[in-house]
Amino acid sequence: MQFFDHEEVTTMAAAIMENKLNRALELLGSSIDPEIEESYTSIEARILAQALENVELAERRLREIQKLVGDFEEALI
């Protein structure tokens, strides 16, 4: 059985967290809105705020697409 000292555990935990944050940033497209960067101090909060902003934008786009397709379907009838 291998035992790790406190420094090794801390280093491993930091590496795991960095990997998770990097993956979260990849999922966002590796960019965070400058306003969000100014509004939140931690990278975790920035990532979550950007993800929420992306969802809200996607919902607005979906509603617009549904309206456009609905308008198109009505024109065909």
Backbone as CSV, one residue per row, in Angstrom:
resi,resn,N_x,N_y,N_z,CA_x,CA_y,CA_z,C_x,C_y,C_z
1,MET,0.842,-1.177,0.000,0.000,0.000,0.000,0.888,1.241,0.000
2,GLN,0.538,2.204,-0.849,1.337,3.417,-0.971,0.667,4.545,-0.203
3,PHE,1.469,5.265,0.561,0.968,6.408,1.307,1.545,7.684,0.710
4,PHE,0.743,8.718,0.689,1.173,10.001,0.153,1.255,11.010,1.288
5,ASP,2.230,11.898,1.200,2.288,12.950,2.208,1.303,14.054,1.835
6,HIS,1.107,14.979,2.734,0.111,16.044,2.555,0.373,16.857,1.287
7,GLU,1.629,17.163,1.022,1.965,17.965,-0.160,1.605,17.232,-1.446
8,GLU,1.855,15.924,-1.491,1.516,15.137,-2.684,0.011,15.088,-2.899
9,VAL,-0.730,14.922,-1.821,-2.191,14.883,-1.916,-2.720,16.232,-2.396
10,THR,-2.181,17.302,-1.854,-2.599,18.640,-2.261,-2.300,18.875,-3.733
11,THR,-1.124,18.447,-4.175,-0.742,18.604,-5.578,-1.662,17.803,-6.487
12,MET,-1.971,16.569,-6.095,-2.870,15.733,-6.903,-4.269,16.329,-6.959
13,ALA,-4.759,16.830,-5.831,-6.093,17.440,-5.793,-6.139,18.677,-6.684
14,ALA,-5.084,19.473,-6.657,-5.034,20.667,-7.503,-5.017,20.284,-8.978
15,ALA,-4.291,19.232,-9.320,-4.230,18.779,-10.716,-5.588,18.278,-11.181
16,ILE,-6.286,17.557,-10.322,-7.621,17.053,-10.666,-8.571,18.228,-10.889
17,MET,-8.524,19.208,-9.991,-9.396,20.376,-10.119,-9.073,21.151,-11.387
18,GLU,-7.795,21.305,-11.687,-7.399,22.015,-12.905,-7.915,21.295,-14.142
19,ASN,-7.834,19.962,-14.150,-8.356,19.188,-15.280,-9.859,19.394,-15.438
20,LYS,-10.574,19.392,-14.324,-12.028,19.590,-14.383,-12.376,20.989,-14.888
21,LEU,-11.652,21.992,-14.406,-11.909,23.364,-14.858,-11.577,23.522,-16.334
22,ASN,-10.488,22.911,-16.770,-10.134,22.969,-18.194,-11.208,22.322,-19.046
23,ARG,-11.742,21.195,-18.591,-12.805,20.514,-19.339,-14.058,21.388,-19.386
24,ALA,-14.401,22.013,-18.272,-15.570,22.897,-18.237,-15.386,24.058,-19.214
25,LEU,-14.187,24.615,-19.268,-13.910,25.700,-20.215,-14.011,25.214,-21.652
26,GLU,-13.546,23.997,-21.915,-13.684,23.421,-23.255,-15.149,23.331,-23.650
27,LEU,-15.987,22.882,-22.718,-17.416,22.748,-23.002,-18.058,24.102,-23.296
28,LEU,-17.507,25.154,-22.734,-18.013,26.507,-22.999,-17.509,27.068,-24.318
29,GLY,-16.572,26.400,-24.926,-15.960,26.940,-26.132,-14.739,27.776,-25.808
30,SER,-14.220,27.612,-24.622,-12.983,28.266,-24.157,-13.067,29.786,-24.083
31,SER,-14.271,30.329,-23.984,-14.361,31.786,-23.846,-15.412,32.158,-22.809
32,ILE,-15.098,33.211,-22.082,-16.023,33.750,-21.090,-16.227,35.224,-21.414
33,ASP,-17.478,35.641,-21.425,-17.846,37.021,-21.721,-17.096,37.973,-20.774
34,PRO,-16.542,39.060,-21.307,-15.811,40.016,-20.457,-16.644,40.566,-19.297
35,GLU,-17.937,40.782,-19.514,-18.796,41.268,-18.424,-18.888,40.246,-17.302
36,ILE,-18.946,38.970,-17.670,-18.992,37.912,-16.659,-17.664,37.859,-15.922
37,GLU,-16.556,38.003,-16.638,-15.239,38.009,-15.992,-15.138,39.125,-14.962
38,GLU,-15.700,40.289,-15.279,-15.656,41.425,-14.357,-16.585,41.236,-13.161
39,SER,-17.663,40.493,-13.358,-18.691,40.367,-12.325,-18.405,39.292,-11.285
40,TYR,-17.605,38.304,-11.633,-17.357,37.177,-10.733,-15.862,37.021,-10.498
41,THR,-15.495,36.759,-9.247,-14.075,36.666,-8.915,-13.495,35.277,-9.132
42,SER,-14.263,34.230,-8.896,-13.703,32.878,-9.027,-13.970,32.312,-10.417
43,ILE,-13.059,31.493,-10.876,-13.222,30.862,-12.190,-14.434,29.939,-12.193
44,GLU,-14.701,29.290,-11.058,-15.862,28.406,-10.977,-17.156,29.185,-11.187
45,ALA,-17.276,30.331,-10.532,-18.475,31.167,-10.683,-18.588,31.700,-12.104
46,ARG,-17.464,32.058,-12.692,-17.474,32.549,-14.073,-17.947,31.467,-15.037
47,ILE,-17.460,30.257,-14.838,-17.856,29.142,-15.708,-19.351,28.894,-15.598
48,LEU,-19.864,28.854,-14.375,-21.297,28.607,-14.186,-22.143,29.742,-14.758
49,ALA,-21.713,30.978,-14.560,-22.457,32.121,-15.099,-22.455,32.094,-16.623
50,GLN,-21.327,31.757,-17.227,-21.254,31.693,-18.685,-22.119,30.560,-19.211
51,ALA,-22.117,29.427,-18.517,-22.956,28.304,-18.940,-24.428,28.704,-18.908
52,LEU,-24.842,29.393,-17.862,-26.230,29.855,-17.767,-26.545,30.846,-18.882
53,GLU,-25.635,31.754,-19.145,-25.823,32.716,-20.239,-25.977,31.986,-21.571
54,ASN,-25.165,30.953,-21.783,-25.245,30.171,-23.023,-26.594,29.471,-23.153
55,VAL,-27.110,28.944,-22.040,-28.418,28.279,-22.058,-29.511,29.288,-22.402
56,GLU,-29.454,30.458,-21.789,-30.461,31.489,-22.069,-30.418,31.913,-23.532
57,LEU,-29.231,32.057,-24.078,-29.087,32.409,-25.487,-29.641,31.302,-26.384
58,ALA,-29.349,30.063,-26.043,-29.855,28.930,-26.829,-31.378,28.874,-26.785
59,GLU,-31.970,29.162,-25.628,-33.430,29.169,-25.520,-34.038,30.268,-26.389
60,ARG,-33.432,31.450,-26.395,-33.938,32.540,-27.247,-33.851,32.153,-28.721
61,ARG,-32.740,31.540,-29.096,-32.579,31.110,-30.492,-33.590,30.031,-30.853
62,LEU,-33.827,29.107,-29.942,-34.803,28.049,-30.190,-36.192,28.639,-30.399
63,ARG,-36.587,29.590,-29.553,-37.905,30.222,-29.714,-38.006,30.930,-31.061
64,GLU,-36.933,31.597,-31.462,-36.953,32.288,-32.757,-37.053,31.286,-33.900
65,ILE,-36.294,30.203,-33.815,-36.354,29.162,-34.855,-37.750,28.569,-34.922
66,GLN,-38.351,28.277,-33.762,-39.703,27.723,-33.749,-40.681,28.687,-34.405
67,LYS,-40.524,29.977,-34.131,-41.404,30.971,-34.742,-41.198,31.009,-36.255
68,LEU,-39.954,31.012,-36.700,-39.666,31.054,-38.137,-40.198,29.823,-38.847
69,VAL,-39.998,28.662,-38.259,-40.486,27.423,-38.872,-42.004,27.399,-38.851
70,GLY,-42.593,27.873,-37.756,-44.047,27.945,-37.684,-44.605,28.877,-38.742
71,ASP,-43.965,30.030,-38.926,-44.389,30.978,-39.965,-44.277,30.337,-41.343
72,PHE,-43.205,29.577,-41.559,-42.985,28.909,-42.842,-44.057,27.846,-43.078
73,GLU,-44.367,27.060,-42.037,-45.391,26.018,-42.177,-46.752,26.634,-42.475
74,GLU,-47.068,27.760,-41.824,-48.346,28.432,-42.074,-48.417,28.938,-43.510
75,ALA,-47.310,29.399,-44.048,-47.284,29.903,-45.427,-47.504,28.779,-46.426
76,LEU,-47.121,27.554,-46.070,-47.289,26.417,-46.974,-48.731,25.927,-47.027
77,ILE,-49.505,26.242,-46.005,-50.884,25.731,-45.935,-51.808,26.555,-46.780
